[in-house]
Amino acid sequence: MSVQRSPQGNKTPVGTPGGSQSQPDLSRPSVYDTDHQVSFRKRKQTNCDCECDEVINVLKAFRVDMISALETNLKPMRDDISTMKYQIEDIKSSTEKLLAEHNSIRKEISQLQKTSSATEAKITSLETEIENLKITPLPQSSSQIFANESIINEMQERERRSKNIIVVGLPELTNGDDCVRNTEEINLVKKILKDALSINAKVAKVMRLGKFITGKVRPMKVILESPQVVKEILKNKNKLPENVRVYNDQTPTEKNVLKELSQELVRRYKKLKLTTPIDLQRNSDQKITYQLSQTYQNLHTARSCLNIFYANVRSIRKQGKFDELKCILRSIDSIVHVILLTETWLKSNEEATSYHLPNYTHYYNIRTDSRGGGVSMYVHNNLNHSLCEEAYSDGINYLWIHLEKYALDIGLVYNPHENTNITKFLEVYSSQLLSKKRALVFGDFNLDLLRNKTNVKRYRDMLRESGYDIINNINIDYCTRPSSKTIIDHVCSNLKDKSFHMAIIESPMTDHSQIYLIMNKYKPPPKKRVQYEVVDYITLHQCIKNASHDQNNNYYNNLENLIKCGINESKITKTKILNLPLQDWICKDVTINIKTRNEIWQRLKQNPNNEALKTQFILERKNTANKIRSSKNKFYNDAFRKYTGDPKKMWNLINTLSSNKIKLSCSPPKLITESGPVSDGNESRLELQCRHRWHNHQSYQVYK
């Protein structure tokens, strides 16, 4: 608080000339006691306006900041509050549901309690009945007792036989007494198990089953130490030598059960409806199944059967036809053992030799008087085969080969016209059929089995009189030429105890359907093995190390003899499985292109007026041909370009590619003589020797 003070004057107060008082005497007037002479002085005031403005500004700024902060924070708070509201509502609904479920569970629990009490009452009554039954057991009939005993005996017998195996194919020794033979057979079994399966099994006993018959090898029962060893042997039985087979020792009941199961499997298989239709037909004693297929991947294949592929190719000389045939063979899952082709249109023997397949031998018969015709057979080299007969007369091609393993003759016939001299054809053909004991014949006979023409009746009567049955399914659905709805490609056989599976394959290669025939009861060829001797250097080093060395004049000679003896003692025999031929240019892309082209062709057959589909098929057919051509070029170019700068490796590659083809000559050697063509090697050699002697004799006469 400011204090108003009196104005300061001189030290000598006014009105007191000589006084020195501090305050004037106001009771007396002075000379200065006038209005204009009196001066008033206000209290000094502070500068309040300036300070208040600053405070107001600060407060305003603070207010603005507070408002912005509140606006910034209030929005998320509002969102959080709304979210909390929703969550509270969800919690309320969930709580209501839980309450409802809780009430339902309480009701169920009450019902379960009621049911439990009823169940306990039933259990109590059942326990009472069981106690009563224990007190008074029911009498068993004799049949039930016998059945129980037979089950117990069967289980005991299976347990006893679980340590046994049955070995078939081991040679039976006949020299020496029983003890010596038994010991040698035990050692033989141990050696086979150790060499083939690397199992050091303890053989307790061996015995031959059945009565001894000269020339017949009886199966052998081998008793081992434990069932685990038996399981290990049966698990790896495929590694045993080919002539040795191993089975588990089954009881008679097990054999009967397995027989019934196999019969049931056959019955169900016959009734099974696959994606492609398969029909069953019986001709005399033959069992034949049929299949219609539009792709080669859907074919019913079997590796343990003889597989035959037949096709009317309508000129294999046409560009891309032979390559497509290779792709078809690669698309089939199993090995095709015999490939039969009609209408090859080959012109000469030299041209026929250029069409060869790896691992196959090419037999052929060509038309010599005009264009077209001709038949070819490709037989896999895993089979022992030979040429039986070939003939060409009146425009008809005949070709026969013999498979030694089956004692089977396979024939191939091409009859170009239905209006040929049917009488002469039937005479020639029937004479060939009658000369074959076991035969299977394919061909394009141009005789439609769906029609009852005179020539067709004569043809079928001739087959029946010769003892042959037609394997084809005589049904329009199984026609071999879909364009004309005819069955002019036939298969017939005089085999009465064989079962066949015939598949009719529609293919855009020609207007003829292809035939894939499977003949059962065929054992696949084993892998070729070669035994060779090698030196075990560890054994050799041990022999040299343990030998004594004499320092004498013949030291080097003794050392040489020592090394030779050590090498002879350390030699061991090893077995090598020969590698299969190298993979050719056929790849997965090529087979996929062929499959796609065939699928488009099938759709085009159903809609022949669809121009877009027709254009797509032509384009895909062109792409397939280009893919085959480019795949071949790339395969061989890459193979030769790899060793361009290395002549040695280049020649090794050439030799490898050449050895990949099992036989360079695709036709058996033929020698034309005055009595006719000679294809047998021994006969050809004798004929050449005779000619050579005759030539030497003529030269000697001229010299004299």
NUSEMI-727538 format. One record per residue (C-alpha): x, y, z; residue in one letter. Coordinates in steps of 0.05 Angstrom, whole numbers, plus 32768, in hexadecimal, padded with zeros to 4 digits. Each point is the difference from the previous one (the first is absolute). Example, Ala and Ser with C-alpha at 12.3 -4.5 7.8 and 13.67 -1.06 7.14 Angstrom:
BEGIN
80F67FA6809Ca;801B80457FF3s;
***
This chain:
BEGIN
800080008000m;801E80437FEAs;800380398035v;7FF380467FECq;8036802C801Ar;8004804C8007s;802780237FCBp;8047800E8011q;8016804A8007g;803B80268018n;801E7FF08042k;7FE88042801Bt;7FB67FFE8003p;7FD780347FDCv;7FE580348030g;80377FF58033t;803A80277FE9p;80307FE6802Fg;7FE17FC28019g;80167FBA7FF5s;7FC07FDB800Eq;7FF17FC17FDAs;7FB680117FF3q;7FE280437FF3p;7FD280228031d;7FBD7FFB7FE1l;7FDE80298034s;801F803E7FE6r;7FF9801B7FBAp;803B80097FD5s;801180257FC2v;7FF77FC27FD8y;7FBA7FF1801Ad;7FDD800B7FBDt;7FDE7FCF7FD1d;803280067FC8h;80387FFA8030q;7FE97FBE801Cv;80157FC37FD7s;7FE17FB98006f;80277FC17FEEr;7FDC7FBE7FF1k;80187FBD8017r;802C7FDC7FD0k;7FD77FCA7FDCq;801C7FBF7FE3t;7FF97FEC7FB5n;7FC67FCF8008c;7FE680027FB9d;80407FE37FE1c;80067FC68032e;7FB67FEC7FF9c;80057FFC7FB5d;803A7FD08004e;7FDB7FD48032v;7FC280007FD5i;80287FEB7FC3n;80217FC98027v;7FBD7FE88019l;7FE280027FBAk;803A7FD77FE5a;7FF87FCF8039f;7FB67FFC7FF2r;800D7FF17FB6v;80327FCA8012d;7FD07FE28032m;7FC87FFF7FCDi;802B7FDF7FCAs;801B7FCD8033a;7FB97FF18016l;7FE97FF87FB8e;803B7FD27FF2t;7FF57FD4803Cn;7FB480008000l;7FF97FDD7FBCk;80267FC08014p;7FDC80028042m;7FBE80027FDCr;80177FC57FD4d;80177FDA803Dd;7FBD800D8022i;7FD97FE87FC3s;802D7FC27FFCt;7FF47FF3804Am;7FB580067FF4k;80047FCC7FC8y;802A7FD2802Cq;7FD08008803Ai;7FC77FED7FD1e;80287FC37FE7d;800E7FEC8048i;7FB780078010k;7FEC7FD47FC4s;80377FCD8010s;7FEA7FFF8048t;7FB97FF37FEAe;80177FC77FD3k;802A7FE38038l;7FC68003802Fl;7FD47FDC7FCDa;80367FCB7FF4e;80097FFA804Bh;7FB67FF38008n;80007FCD7FC7s;803D7FDD801Fi;7FDD7FFE8043r;7FC47FE07FDFk;802D7FCD7FDCe;80247FF18041i;7FBE7FF38022s;7FEC7FD37FC6q;80437FDC8004l;7FF77FF68049q;7FBD7FE07FF4k;801E7FD57FC8t;803B7FEE802Cs;7FD37FE88037s;7FDA7FD67FCEa;80427FE57FE4t;80197FEF8045e;7FC07FD9800Ca;800A7FDA7FBFk;80497FF28011i;7FEC7FE68044t;7FCD7FD27FE0s;80347FE87FCCl;80337FF28037e;7FCB7FD78024t;7FF37FD97FC1e;804B7FF57FF4i;80087FE68046e;7FC67FD17FF4n;80207FE97FBFl;80427FF38024k;7FDD7FD68032i;7FDB7FD87FCAt;802C7FFE7FC0p;7FDF7FEE7FBFl;80147FBD7FE2p;802980057FBEq;7FF27FD47FC5s;80367FD37FE3s;800280297FBFs;8010803F8027q;80377FDE8027i;801E7FE47FC0f;7FFE80457FE0a;8024801F803Bn;80347FCA7FFFe;800B80087FB5s;800B804B8009i;80327FF48037i;80247FCB7FD7n;8001802F7FC3e;802080388029m;80337FD1801Dq;80107FE57FBBe;800980467FE3r;802D8012803Ae;802A7FC27FF3r;8005800D7FB5r;8012804A8009s;804A7FEC8002k;7FFC7FD97FBFn;800980137FB7i;7FF47FD77FC1i;803880067FCDv;7FF37FEB7FB8v;80357FF97FCAg;803D7FE98027l;80227FC57FDEp;7FF67FBE8025e;803F7FD98012l;80007FB57FF3t;80477FEC8013n;80157FEB8046g;7FD77FEC803Cd;7FC880278020d;802C80248033c;803180197FCCv;7FC880177FD2r;7FDD80238039n;804080248015t;800F80167FB8e;7FB980197FF7e;800380288041i;804280207FE8n;7FE0800F7FBDl;7FC580238020v;802E8028802Dk;802B80157FC5k;7FC580177FD7i;7FE280288039l;80438021800Fk;801480107FB8d;7FBC80177FE7a;7FE0801E803Fl;803C800C802Es;7FDE7FD88037i;80297FD3802Dn;7FC87FD18013a;80067FC3802Dk;7FDF7FC67FDCv;7FE77FCD8032a;7FE97FCC7FCEk;7FEF7FF47FB7v;7FD57FCB7FE0m;7FE57FEF7FBBr;7FB47FFD7FF7l;7FDF7FC97FD9g;80167FBF7FE2k;80427FFC7FDBf;7FF77FFB7FB4i;803C7FFD7FD1t;800780407FD8g;7FD28028802Dk;801880338033v;7FD77FFE8040r;7FF3803F8029p;802780078041m;7FE680148044k;803280298028v;7FF98009804Bi;802080418019l;800F801C8045e;7FC880348006s;7FC3801C7FDCp;802480437FF8q;80337FE17FD2v;7FC87FE17FD7v;7FDF80447FF8k;804280207FEAe;800A7FCA7FCCi;7FBA80057FE4l;8006804C7FFFk;803E7FFD7FD3n;7FF07FC17FD9k;800280267FBEn;804C80078009k;80097FB47FFDl;801A7FDF7FC1p;7FCC7FF67FC9e;7FFC7FB58006n;7FF48003804Bv;7FBB8010801Cr;7FED8006804Av;7FBC7FFA8021y;7FE77FFF8047n;7FEB7FBD801Ed;7FB480037FFEq;7FCF7FD28023t;7FCA7FDD7FD7p;7FCD8030801Dt;8029803C7FEAe;80067FE37FBAk;7FB57FF67FFBn;7FF280478019v;8032801F7FCFl;7FE27FD77FC7k;7FBA80188011e;801980488004l;80227FFB7FBCs;7FC07FE47FE2q;7FD880388020e;803280337FE5l;7FF87FE47FBAv;7FB580028006r;800080488018r;803280147FCAy;7FD27FE67FCBk;7FC78029801Bk;802A803E800Al;7FEC803B7FD3k;803F80267FEDl;800580447FDEt;80077FDC7FBDt;7FCD7FC97FF1p;80197FB98009i;7FD67FC57FEBd;80097FB6800Dl;7FF47FC97FCDq;80117FB67FFFr;80137FDC7FC1n;80067FB58010s;80377FFD8036d;801A80467FF3q;7FF480398030k;7FFE80437FDBi;7FF58046801At;7FF4803D7FD4y;800F80498009q;7FF280407FD8l;80348037800As;800E80447FE2q;804480098022t;803B7FD3800By;800580128049q;7FBD7FDF800Fn;80157FBC7FE5l;7FFB7FC5802Eh;80487FE98003t;80227FC58022a;804B7FF88006r;7FFD7FB48009s;7FDC7FF57FBDc;80127FFE7FB6l;7FED80447FE3n;7FF280087FB6i;7FF080417FDBf;7FDF80007FBBy;7FF4803B7FD1a;7FEF800E7FB8n;8030803A7FF4v;7FEF80117FB7r;8048800E7FEBs;803480028036i;802C80257FCDr;7FD6803F800Ak;802680358026q;7FF47FFC804Bg;7FDA7FBD8000k;803A7FD68019f;801280348035d;7FB880018018e;80027FB58006l;803C8006802Ek;7FDB8033802Bc;7FC47FD18004i;802B7FC78019l;801F802E8034r;7FBA80168017s;7FEC7FB88010i;80137FEF8048d;801A7FB97FF4s;80317FE37FCDi;7FE17FEF7FBDv;80207FBE7FEBh;7FE57FFA7FBAv;7FED803A7FD1i;7FD77FEF7FC2l;7FF780327FC7l;7FD87FF87FBFt;8001802D7FC2e;80478016800Dt;800980137FB5w;804A7FEE8003l;80207FF97FBCk;80427FDA800As;802B7FDB8032n;802F803B8004e;7FC8802E8013e;7FE67FCF8034a;80437FFF8024t;7FFA804B800Fs;7FC27FF6802By;801A7FDF803Fh;7FEE8005804Al;80317FF88039p;7FFE7FBB8020n;7FD47FE47FC8y;800D7FD47FC3t;7FDB80147FC1h;7FDF7FCB7FD5y;7FDC80167FC1y;7FDE7FEB7FC0n;7FF780347FC9i;7FD880067FC1r;802D7FF97FC3t;7FD1800C7FC5d;7FDC80418012s;7FFB80388031r;7FE37FF78047g;7FF57FC2802Ag;80367FDF8029g;80047FE78048v;803480078037s;800D7FDF8044m;802C801C8037y;80117FCC8034v;802280128042h;80457FE28008n;7FF07FE78046n;7FDA7FC87FDEl;801F7FC87FD8n;7FE180077FBBh;800B7FE97FB9s;7FE080087FBCl;7FD17FC67FEDc;7FE280137FBEe;7FF5803B7FD1e;7FDB80037FBFa;7FE280317FCEy;7FCD7FE77FCEs;7FC680207FDBd;800D80428024g;7FFA7FE08046i;803880048032n;800D7FC78032y;803480038038l;800A7FCD8039w;80318000803Bi;800B7FCE8038h;80098010804Al;80287FC8801Fe;7FED800C8048k;7FB57FF87FF3y;80067FCE7FC6a;7FD380347FDEl;7FFC80167FB7d;7FE880477FF3i;7FE6800F7FBAg;7FF280427FDCl;7FD680047FC1v;7FEB80397FD2y;7FC97FF37FCDn;7FF780407FD8p;7FBB7FF47FE2h;7FC17FDC8012e;7FF77FEB7FB7n;80427FDA7FFAt;80007FB77FECn;7FE07FEA8041i;80067FB67FEFt;804B80037FF6k;800A802D803Cf;7FDA7FD0802Dl;80287FC57FE6e;80438022800Dv;7FEB801C8043y;7FE07FBF8019s;803F7FD97FEEs;80298030802Aq;7FD07FFC803Bl;7FFE7FB37FFEl;804C7FFD8002s;800380278042k;7FF37FDC8041k;7FFB803E802Br;7FF480407FDBa;7FE680478007l;7FF080267FC0v;7FF4804A7FF3f;7FF080247FC0g;7FD8802E7FD4d;7FD57FCF7FD9f;7FCE80327FE2n;7FC87FCF8013l;7FCC8022802Bd;7FEB7FD18039l;7FC1802A800Cl;7FE47FEC7FBCr;7FE47FBD7FEBn;801E7FFE7FBAk;80137FC07FDEt;804B800D8003n;7FFB8011804Bv;7FDA7FBF800Ek;80347FD77FD9r;803880228026y;7FE07FF38044r;7FF07FB87FEEd;80497FF57FEBm;8018801B8043l;7FD17FD38026r;80147FC37FD8e;80498010800Ds;7FF48004804Bg;8006804B8007y;7FD380318025d;7FF9804A7FF2i;80158029803Ci;7FDF80417FE9n;7FBF80158020n;7FCE7FFD7FC6i;7FDC803F8013n;7FF980437FDDi;801A8023803Fd;80427FDB7FF6y;8009800D7FB6c;804880067FE8t;7FF180347FCAr;7FD28035801Ep;7FF980277FC0s;7FDB7FC67FDEs;7FE77FDD803Fk;80217FBF7FEDt;802B7FCA8020i;80347FF07FCAi;803C7FFA802Fd;7FFC7FBB8020h;80247FD88035v;7FF77FB58005c;80227FC78026s;7FFD7FB6800Bn;801780058049l;7FCB7FE2802Dk;801E800A8045d;801480497FFDk;7FDF80408017s;800480407FD7f;7FF28049800Ah;7FF180287FC1m;7FFE804C7FFEa;7FE680267FC3i;802380447FFCi;7FE680387FD5e;803980297FE3s;800680387FCCp;803D7FDE7FE2m;7FD37FDD7FCDt;7FB67FF07FF8d;800D7FBB801Eh;7FFD7FF4804As;803C7FE28022q;7FFF7FBF8028i;80257FF28041y;7FFD7FB78013l;80197FE18041i;800B7FB68007m;80077FE88048n;80317FCF801Ek;804080237FEEy;803C8008802Dk;802680417FF5p;80487FF97FE9p;803480078036p;803480368002k;80407FEA7FDFk;80387FF48031r;804A7FF57FF3v;80307FE08031q;804980178000y;803D7FF7802Be;802380398024v;803A80058031v;7FF0800F8048d;803C802D8010y;7FF57FFD804Bi;80077FB57FFEt;803C80067FD1l;80228031802Eh;7FF57FD2803Bq;801C7FC47FDAc;803F80267FECi;8008801B8046k;7FFB7FBC8021n;802F7FDE7FCEa;80497FF48012s;8036801E7FD4h;80437FDD7FF4d;803B802C7FEEq;80227FD57FCDn;801580027FB8n;7FB97FF07FE7n;7FE080378029y;7FDB80227FC6y;7FE87FBE7FE3n;7FE57FEB8044n;7FDF80448008l;7FDF7FF87FBCe;7FE77FBB8011n;7FE7801A8043l;7FD980387FDFi;7FE27FD07FCDk;7FEB7FCF8037c;7FE3803A8029g;7FD880197FC4i;7FE47FBB7FF3n;7FEC7FF78049e;7FE180468006s;7FD47FFB7FC2k;7FB58007800Di;7FC47FF97FD2t;7FD0803A7FF6k;7FBF80057FDBt;7FEE803C7FD5k;7FBB80117FE5i;800580187FB8l;7FE480457FF5n;7FC3800A7FD4l;800780267FBEp;8006804B8005l;7FC2802B8000q;7FEE80187FBAd;7FE580437FE9w;7FB87FEF8015i;7FEE802D803Bc;7FC2800F8028k;7FEF803E7FD8d;7FFB7FD77FC0v;7FD07FCE801Ft;7FD68038801Di;7FFB80217FBCn;7FE97FBE7FE1i;7FCD7FF78037k;7FE580477FF6t;7FFB7FF67FB5r;7FDA7FBE800An;7FCF80218030e;7FF280387FCEi;7FF77FCC7FC9w;7FCD7FDB802Cq;7FD880418009r;8005800E7FB5l;7FE27FBB7FF2k;7FC48012802Aq;7FF880457FDFn;801A7FF97FB9p;7FE180427FE9n;802480298035n;803180297FD7e;8023801E803Ca;800D7FBA801Cl;80187FE97FBCk;8031803A7FFDt;80187FF18047q;800C7FB77FEDf;802880127FC2i;802A80318029l;800B7FCD8038e;80137FCA7FCEr;8033802F7FE1k;801B80138045n;80067FB68013t;80287FF17FC0a;802D803C800Dn;800A7FEC8049k;80167FBA7FEBi;8030801D7FCDr;801E8034802Fs;80077FCE8039s;80277FD07FD4k;802D80387FE5n;800D801B8045k;80117FBC801Df;80347FEE7FCBy;801B80477FF9n;800C8006804Ad;80207FBB8003a;803280107FC8f;800C80498012r;80167FED8046k;80407FDF7FE7y;800E80297FC1t;804780118014g;80137FBB801Ad;80047FCB7FC8p;800C7FC78031k;7FC1800F8028k;7FDA800D7FBFm;80107FB97FE7w;7FEE7FE48044n;7FBD80237FFBl;7FF57FE57FB9i;80107FB98019n;7FD0800A803At;7FC780177FD4l;800E7FC77FD1s;80007FCD8038s;7FBE801D8018n;7FE17FDF7FC4k;80017FB68011i;80027FE97FB7k;8015802D7FC7l;7FE37FD27FCCs;7FB480038005c;7FF37FC37FD6s;801B7FB98007p;80377FF17FCDp;7FE37FE57FC0k;80237FDC7FC8l;7FDC7FF87FBDi;800D7FBA7FE4t;7FE37FD77FC8e;7FD37FDC8031s;7FE88042801Fg;801580318037p;80297FE4803Av;7FFC80258042s;801D7FCD8031d;8048800F8013g;80197FB87FFBn;7FDF7FF57FBDe;801D80417FE6s;80457FEB8016r;7FFB7FBC7FDFl;7FE780207FC0e;803A80317FFFl;80327FC8800Cq;7FE47FD87FC6c;8004803C7FD3r;8047800E8016h;80167FB87FF2r;7FDE80037FBCw;802480427FF0h;80437FE38015n;7FF47FC37FD5h;7FEF802A7FC3q;803E802B800Bs;802B7FC18004y;7FE37FE67FBEq;800F80427FDDv;80478000801Cy;800D7FBA7FE5k;
***
